[in-house]
Amino acid sequence: MPEGLREKAKRKRKVFRKTLERVNRKKVLNQLPEWHEAAFEEIDCLDCAACCKNFSPRFKPPDIRRISKGLRMKEGEFIDRFLVVDEDGDHVVNSKPCPFLASGNTCKIYEDRPSDCSRFPYTDEDVFLDKKSISLKNSTFCPAAFAILERIEKFTL
């Protein structure tokens, strides 16, 4: 995300937080899929990849099994080579950017990527409203999350 948008998102964070606190959950949930589609018609993740460059998804046991198999590695070898356990007890990548980020902001393990990656930024799910702090944080680096929060703000006016 361009630096100007990052600063704008930080400034709007308080407004977005208040908006999420007073939102009609049912009405917004009905709109999220449409807004999600509209946002991703305008935003190409390959232009950004800020999520892959700065953060790590959780690698849950099914993800580890699937990715290890796809890489033809033993699970223990995969964990030792690419993952660490964070303060929450979750497996995350051991380096930034993600070791699976390839040139052109593509993913070397796209077909087998962790479920957190395939669902990110959760803009078409109830978790986007339920995990307000995560959605607000994501809006500071993800243009799609920011766009959805702007739509929610306009919708609730």
Summary of the structure (lengths in Angstrom):
residues: 157
radius of gyration: 16.7
end to end distance: 26.2
largest distance: 52.9
contacts: 443
relative contact order: 0.23
helix: 64%
strand: 5%
